[in-house]
Amino acid sequence: MRAWEKNIRQVVPYTPGEQPKVTDVIKLNTNENPYPPAPAVREALQNMDASALRLYPDPRADALVEVIARYYGISAEQVFVGVGSDDVLGMSFLTFFNSDKPILFPDITYSFYDVWADLFRIPYETPALDENFCICARDYDKENGGVIFPNPNAPTGEAVELSFIEDVLSHNQDVIVIVDEAYVDFGTSSALPLIEKYENLLVVQTFSKSRALAGLRIGYAMGNKRLIQALNHVKYAYNSYTMNTPSIVLGVKAIEDKEYFEDITARIIATREYAKEEFRKLGFMFGDSKANFLFVTHPRYTAEEIFEYLKTKKIYVRHFNRGRIKNYLRVTIGTKEQMEAVFAALKTMIGSEETRTN
Ligand SMILES: *Cc1c(COP(=O)(O)O)cnc(C)c1O
């Protein structure tokens, strides 16, 4: 080991889902939206004037912040935007989790939380989900340095009620509680109304899933203006120009087209419910996902076998090969046609349980 090597920060990085270089695959491994972004986004992109890129972007991204605030009926001082919700969440860890006490998040959850905690040297504990993969509110009653969980949770897709979130908040008045709502638009109630009542609540959302803009990188946090101000101070202490000009312009267009957003979201929800039926017919087991993915397991085939088989059919799903979830696959909800291709492949591999029992 060279002397300078001991000064290098040692981190185990987050592993994103594979982005295959070929295009003729059915890609259901990173919870992207199967539909294109709103038509107004495409139009604005085509009409974009490259000379605007000569200038630095608006460091406050006011246009985007204001349109998000108006959409949700809150003030611009209650909105923080960042480069995807990963940036917003990372900034939030840095800004709000500075206690010597451990922060708390579930053992099975978004696998970036422990990476940020390690990166920023934040102590953490991970209370176990119960045997049905549900979060137990009582696990969050103990003293801690902050709380974060996704709703719906990832990769299980299970959602909690607003009363659950209020329960957790009422036991955690002295720390910041973050609800990561990456998948909230697919049928869960947002905790947003609670930010007026709980000044320590931060709600984080993203354009990557329900608004079909994973490639643009826009995420946002909503909360009490003192939390938003603290986030902005940390951001300006690190990098003032996080939001590039095209993201600000196109992000505004995406929010403005509410009708298109509602249409594609409803389609994904309908396809998810169809997919639940088809998976059930094939003997799969899964919880009641409220997200744009299902977290499935099969009693007779390992997740690994199914994963490898689907790959030979050019269908990519996600397999987290660890602990309690190693026998599960997370399957993003694609278009109806893509899901039909998945079930055609699975029928060849597994055969229909229905035909078996009839
Ligand atoms: C996808 C995802 C994110 C991050 O999405 P961005 O593309 O960075 O906005 C955050 N949290 C959860 C739970 C996710 O699944």
The ligand as an SDF file (V2000), in Angstrom:
LIG
                    3D

 15 15  0  0  0  0  0  0  0  0999 V2000
  -35.5200    5.3680   -8.5690 C   0  0  0  0  0  0  0  0  0  0  0  0
  -35.4630    5.7360   -7.1200 C   0  0  0  0  0  0  0  0  0  0  0  0
  -34.8610    6.9160   -6.6700 C   0  0  0  0  0  0  0  0  0  0  0  0
  -33.9840    7.7880   -7.5240 C   0  0  0  0  0  0  0  0  0  0  0  0
  -34.4680    8.2080   -8.6620 O   0  0  0  0  0  0  0  0  0  0  0  0
  -33.8030    9.4150   -9.4640 P   0  0  0  0  0  0  0  0  0  0  0  0
  -33.7570    8.9160  -10.8510 O   0  0  0  0  0  0  0  0  0  0  0  0
  -32.4540    9.7230   -8.9130 O   0  0  0  0  0  0  0  0  0  0  0  0
  -34.7610   10.5290   -9.2560 O   0  0  0  0  0  0  0  0  0  0  0  0
  -34.9510    7.2550   -5.3420 C   0  0  0  0  0  0  0  0  0  0  0  0
  -35.5760    6.4480   -4.4630 N   0  0  0  0  0  0  0  0  0  0  0  0
  -36.1270    5.2980   -4.8440 C   0  0  0  0  0  0  0  0  0  0  0  0
  -36.7880    4.4490   -3.8230 C   0  0  0  0  0  0  0  0  0  0  0  0
  -36.0720    4.8940   -6.1750 C   0  0  0  0  0  0  0  0  0  0  0  0
  -36.5670    3.7190   -6.5310 O   0  0  0  0  0  0  0  0  0  0  0  0
  1  2  1  0
  2  3  1  0
  2 14  2  0
  3  4  1  0
  3 10  2  0
  4  5  1  0
  5  6  1  0
  6  7  2  0
  6  8  1  0
  6  9  1  0
 10 11  1  0
 11 12  2  0
 12 13  1  0
 12 14  1  0
 14 15  1  0
M  END
$$$$
